[in-house]
Amino acid sequence: MKVLVINCGSSSLKYQLFDMENEQVMAKGLVERIGILGSVLTHQAGDKKKIREIKIPNHEKAVSLVMEAIIDPEYGVLKSMDEIAAIGHRVLHAGEDYSDSVLMSADVMKSIRKNIELGPLHNPHNITGIEACRRLLPGVPQVCVFDTAFHQTMPPEACLYGIPYEYYQKYKIRKYGFHGTSHRFVSARAAQLLGRAVEGFKVITCHLGNGSSIAAVKDGQCVDTTMGLTPLEGLMMGTRSGDLDPTVVTFLMKKEGWSCDEANDFFNKKCGVLGLSGVSSDFRDIEAATAKGNKRAKLALDRFAYVVKKYIGAYIAVLNGVDALVFTAGLGENSASMREKICQDLDYLGIKIDPEKNKVRGQEALVSAEASPVKVLVIPTNEELMIARDTYEIVQEKK
């Protein structure tokens, strides 16, 4: 079975085409700057790569170009789009409606639309991608894999806030968590690599990048995670503030005369390591600036590592111990110095990194010291494969 995985952002579209007989990636690519000058499609199939600069006014045009690339006589991998048996979509938010991936239906689309207010930056573009695929490939089953689904196993004491219960009942204000597909993939992969059954396995997964979150996973289920009602809660990130006193928001709104939308934009797009360092939202730039003696850049890295360390300690308490600690995503997979900084002085909790083993980038590795009771792993995340697997299983079940 051939499965196409689509991940629509506000001005981008990532895709991968899988042959599910062997889970091989047949082709993958990225459409950038949708609706913006300088639109470009980068398509790769094996060692063949095609870069096409073309006006791409909307996501439907982007999906159309992806399909053209897949069947291109020179760079494509299929003779016809009829060979695609199913399409899997990464969708941000389903609220409390779905705790698993589901086959696309009118009710599912209604849920995605209803939860736009909880995912205003992502859900509308997810809908656009689904609708474009439906028009261009009518009759091909589509599956929605929700970013929030994995975290729906959190108990009430972990996901409800200290506000009057009526606001949860009226507006469903609670912690939802994000990066769920990534946390699900790497937590299961950690158990597999360590030869452990999922049952009884306690793991803390650190998805660290421009967007960052941590999850506490026990018996294959999430019991807590750092992101909340929106992705703004939790760790300080590339441009997001992360946890802060709510009064900071109202204080700055009064001082600066901001509207609610302006405040929301500020805390989501102008804070985090960008705001603290004054250098960049890209951790690579901040690490380079730190190496040159930039004190604010160093402060941003120190603060980030501190908050991650604090949550690791908290989640060890929540889990009543931990078997493994996993680093994934752009920063987690590629920055040995950040992993070392985070794990420094955690040996009393059984976490100790081997500096030599830790010298890895973007590949699976066990980086803990031999004597470390807690195993520390680097596992590149693969959300697209997880989406493809869910899509394959759901479509097979419906046959």
C-alpha positions in Angstrom: 0.0 0.0 0.0 1.2 3.5 -0.9 0.5 6.1 1.8 1.0 9.9 1.3 1.6 11.9 4.4 0.7 15.6 4.4 1.7 18.2 7.0 0.3 21.6 6.2 1.7 24.7 8.0 0.6 28.3 7.5 2.9 28.9 4.5 4.5 25.5 4.0 3.6 21.9 3.2 5.8 18.9 4.1 5.1 15.5 2.6 6.4 11.9 2.4 5.3 9.0 0.3 5.6 5.6 1.9 5.5 2.1 0.6 4.0 0.4 3.6 5.1 -3.1 2.6 8.6 -2.2 3.9 7.9 1.3 5.4 10.3 2.7 2.8 10.2 6.4 2.0 9.7 6.6 -1.7 9.8 10.4 -2.0 9.6 13.4 0.3 9.7 17.1 0.0 8.8 20.6 1.1 6.7 23.4 -0.4 7.8 26.7 1.1 6.5 30.3 1.0 2.9 29.4 -0.1 1.1 32.6 -0.9 4.4 34.6 -0.6 6.8 35.8 -3.2 9.6 33.3 -3.9 7.5 30.1 -3.5 9.6 26.9 -4.1 9.0 23.1 -4.1 11.9 20.9 -3.1 11.3 17.2 -4.1 13.6 14.3 -3.4 13.3 10.7 -4.5 16.3 8.6 -3.6 19.4 10.5 -4.8 17.3 12.5 -7.3 16.4 16.0 -6.2 14.3 18.6 -8.0 13.9 22.3 -6.9 11.1 24.1 -8.7 10.5 27.9 -8.2 7.0 28.7 -9.2 4.1 30.9 -8.0 2.1 29.0 -5.4 -0.8 31.1 -4.3 -2.5 28.6 -2.0 -2.3 25.1 -0.5 -4.5 23.5 -3.2 -1.9 24.6 -5.8 0.8 23.2 -3.4 -0.9 19.8 -3.2 -1.3 19.8 -7.0 2.4 20.4 -7.5 3.3 17.7 -5.0 1.2 15.2 -7.0 2.9 16.3 -10.2 6.3 15.8 -8.7 5.4 12.3 -7.5 4.4 11.2 -11.0 7.1 13.2 -12.9 8.7 11.0 -15.6 12.2 12.0 -14.5 11.9 12.7 -10.7 8.7 10.9 -9.8 8.2 7.4 -8.3 4.7 6.5 -9.4 3.1 6.1 -12.8 -0.2 7.4 -11.6 -1.7 9.0 -8.5 -4.2 6.1 -8.6 -1.5 4.1 -6.9 -1.9 6.1 -3.7 -4.3 4.1 -1.4 -4.6 6.5 1.5 -3.5 10.0 2.7 -2.5 10.7 6.3 -2.7 14.3 7.7 -1.1 15.8 10.7 -3.8 17.8 12.4 -3.1 19.9 15.4 -6.2 20.0 17.6 -9.3 17.9 18.2 -10.0 19.1 21.7 -11.4 16.2 23.8 -13.2 14.7 20.8 -10.6 12.2 19.7 -7.9 10.3 21.6 -6.8 8.2 18.6 -6.2 8.8 14.9 -9.4 8.5 12.9 -10.7 8.1 9.3 -11.8 11.4 7.9 -15.6 12.0 8.0 -18.1 14.9 8.2 -18.1 14.6 12.0 -14.3 14.7 12.1 -14.1 17.8 10.0 -16.8 19.4 12.2 -14.5 18.7 15.2 -11.5 20.2 13.5 -13.5 23.4 12.6 -15.0 23.6 16.1 -11.5 23.5 17.6 -10.0 26.3 15.4 -10.3 28.5 18.5 -7.9 26.2 20.3 -5.6 25.9 17.3 -6.0 29.1 15.3 -2.6 29.0 13.7 -2.7 25.4 12.5 -6.2 23.9 12.2 -7.3 26.2 9.4 -4.3 25.1 7.3 -4.9 21.5 8.2 -8.4 21.8 6.9 -7.2 23.4 3.7 -4.8 20.5 3.0 -7.6 17.9 3.7 -10.0 19.7 1.4 -7.4 20.1 -1.4 -6.6 16.4 -1.3 -10.3 15.5 -1.3 -10.8 17.6 -4.5 -7.7 16.4 -6.2 -7.9 12.7 -5.2 -11.6 12.1 -4.7 -12.5 8.8 -3.2 -9.0 8.2 -1.6 -9.5 7.6 2.1 -7.9 10.2 4.4 -6.9 9.8 8.0 -6.4 12.5 10.6 -3.6 12.0 13.2 -4.0 14.6 15.9 -1.1 16.2 17.7 -3.1 16.3 20.9 -4.4 12.7 20.8 -1.5 10.9 22.7 -1.9 13.2 25.7 -5.6 12.5 26.2 -4.7 9.8 28.8 -3.6 12.5 31.3 -5.6 12.2 34.5 -7.7 15.2 35.6 -5.3 16.2 38.3 -2.6 16.7 35.6 -4.6 18.4 32.9 -7.1 20.7 34.8 -6.1 24.2 35.8 -6.8 25.9 39.2 -9.7 28.0 37.9 -13.4 27.6 38.5 -14.5 24.2 37.2 -17.4 25.9 35.3 -14.9 27.3 32.8 -13.7 23.8 32.0 -17.3 22.8 31.5 -18.2 25.8 29.4 -15.1 26.3 27.3 -13.0 23.1 27.8 -10.1 25.1 29.2 -7.5 22.5 30.2 -4.1 21.2 29.3 -4.1 19.4 26.0 -0.4 19.0 25.1 1.2 18.9 21.7 3.9 17.0 19.8 1.9 13.9 20.7 2.9 12.0 17.6 6.6 12.6 18.3 6.3 11.6 22.0 4.4 8.5 21.1 7.0 7.4 18.5 10.1 8.0 20.5 8.7 6.5 23.8 7.8 3.3 22.0 11.1 3.2 20.1 13.0 3.7 23.4 11.3 0.6 24.9 12.1 -1.3 21.7 15.8 -0.3 21.7 16.2 -1.3 25.4 14.3 -4.6 24.9 11.6 -3.6 27.3 7.9 -4.2 27.2 5.8 -1.1 27.2 4.0 -2.2 30.3 5.9 -1.1 33.4 8.3 1.1 31.3 8.7 4.7 32.6 10.2 7.2 30.2 10.6 11.0 29.9 10.7 12.2 26.3 12.2 15.6 25.6 11.1 17.0 22.2 13.5 20.0 22.0 13.6 22.4 19.1 12.2 25.8 18.1 9.0 24.4 19.7 9.7 22.3 22.7 7.8 20.0 25.1 8.5 17.2 27.5 6.2 14.2 28.3 6.1 11.7 31.1 5.0 8.3 29.7 4.2 5.2 31.7 2.9 1.9 30.3 2.9 3.5 26.9 0.5 6.3 28.0 1.1 9.9 28.6 0.5 11.0 32.2 1.7 14.6 31.9 3.2 17.0 29.4 4.5 20.5 29.5 2.4 22.3 26.8 -1.1 23.3 27.8 -4.3 24.8 26.4 -2.0 26.0 23.6 1.7 25.4 22.8 2.6 28.5 24.8 2.8 26.8 28.2 5.8 24.9 29.5 9.4 25.3 28.4 10.8 28.5 27.1 11.2 27.9 23.3 12.5 29.6 20.2 10.0 32.5 20.3 7.5 31.4 23.0 7.8 32.6 26.6 6.8 29.3 28.2 5.6 29.4 31.9 5.3 32.7 33.5 3.1 34.5 36.1 -0.2 35.3 34.4 0.1 38.8 35.8 3.1 39.5 33.5 0.6 39.4 30.6 -1.9 41.9 32.1 1.0 44.1 33.5 2.6 44.5 30.0 -0.8 45.0 28.4 -1.4 48.0 30.7 2.1 49.4 30.3 2.3 48.9 26.5 -1.4 49.5 25.7 -1.7 46.1 23.9 -4.8 44.4 22.8 -5.4 40.8 23.6 -4.3 39.8 20.1 -1.1 41.9 20.4 -0.3 40.3 23.7 -0.9 36.9 22.3 1.4 37.7 19.4 4.1 39.0 21.7 4.3 36.0 24.0 4.2 33.5 21.1 6.5 35.2 18.6 8.8 37.6 20.3 9.8 36.0 23.5 11.7 32.7 24.4 15.4 32.5 23.6 14.9 35.1 20.9 13.7 37.7 23.4 16.2 36.7 26.1 19.2 36.5 23.9 18.4 39.3 21.5 20.3 37.2 18.9 17.9 34.7 17.2 15.3 32.1 17.8 17.6 29.5 16.3 19.6 27.6 18.9 22.5 27.2 16.5 22.9 30.9 16.2 22.7 31.3 20.0 25.3 28.6 20.6 27.6 30.3 18.1 27.1 33.7 19.8 27.8 32.1 23.2 31.0 30.7 21.9 32.0 34.3 21.0 31.3 35.5 24.5 27.8 36.9 24.2 26.5 36.9 27.7 22.8 37.2 26.9 23.1 34.3 24.5 24.7 32.2 27.2 21.9 33.3 29.6 19.3 32.1 27.1 20.9 28.7 26.8 21.4 28.4 30.6 17.7 29.3 31.2 16.5 26.8 28.6 18.6 24.0 30.1 17.5 24.9 33.6 13.8 24.7 32.8 14.2 21.4 31.0 16.1 20.0 34.0 13.4 21.2 36.4 10.7 19.4 34.4 12.7 16.2 34.2 13.0 16.3 38.0 9.3 17.0 38.4 8.3 14.2 36.0 10.6 11.7 37.8 8.5 12.5 40.9 5.2 12.1 38.9 6.4 8.7 37.6 7.8 7.6 40.9 11.2 6.9 39.1 12.2 6.6 35.5 13.8 4.0 33.3 14.9 6.1 30.4 15.3 9.7 29.3 15.0 10.5 25.6 16.2 13.5 23.6 14.6 14.2 20.2 13.8 16.9 17.6 16.2 19.4 16.1 18.0 20.5 19.3 17.6 17.3 21.2 19.0 15.2 18.4 21.9 17.5 17.3 23.2 19.4 20.3 25.6 17.3 22.4 26.4 20.4 24.5 22.7 21.0 25.4 22.1 17.4 26.3 25.2 17.5 28.6 24.1 20.8 30.1 20.6 19.5 30.9 21.9 16.2 32.4 24.6 17.8 34.5 24.1 17.3 38.2 21.3 14.8 37.7 23.4 11.9 38.7 21.7 11.8 42.1 18.6 10.9 40.2 20.4 8.1 38.4 21.1 10.1 35.2 24.6 10.3 34.0 25.8 11.0 30.4 29.0 9.5 28.9 30.7 12.5 27.2 32.2 10.3 24.4 29.0 8.5 23.6 27.2 11.8 23.6 29.2 13.0 20.6 26.4 12.1 18.2 24.2 14.1 15.9 20.9 13.0 14.4 21.2 9.3 14.9 20.0 6.7 17.4 22.4 6.3 20.3 22.6 5.2 23.9 24.6 8.1 25.4 24.3 7.3 29.2 27.3 6.1 31.1 27.6 2.4 31.8 26.9 2.9 35.5 23.9 5.2 34.9 20.7 3.5 36.3 18.6 5.6 33.9 19.3 5.0 30.2 19.7 8.2 28.2 19.0 7.9 24.5 19.0 10.1 21.4 16.2 9.1 19.1 15.5 11.0 15.9 11.7 11.5 15.8 9.7 10.3 12.9 6.2 11.7 13.0 5.6 11.1 9.3 6.2 7.3 9.8 3.9 7.3 12.8 1.2 9.0 10.7 1.8 6.6 7.8 1.4 3.6 10.2 -1.8 4.9 11.7 -3.2 5.6 8.3 -2.3 2.2 7.0 -3.8 0.4 10.0 -7.1 2.4 9.9 -7.6 2.0 6.2 -6.8 -1.8 6.4 -9.4 -2.2 9.2 -12.1 -0.5 7.1 -11.6 -2.8 4.1 
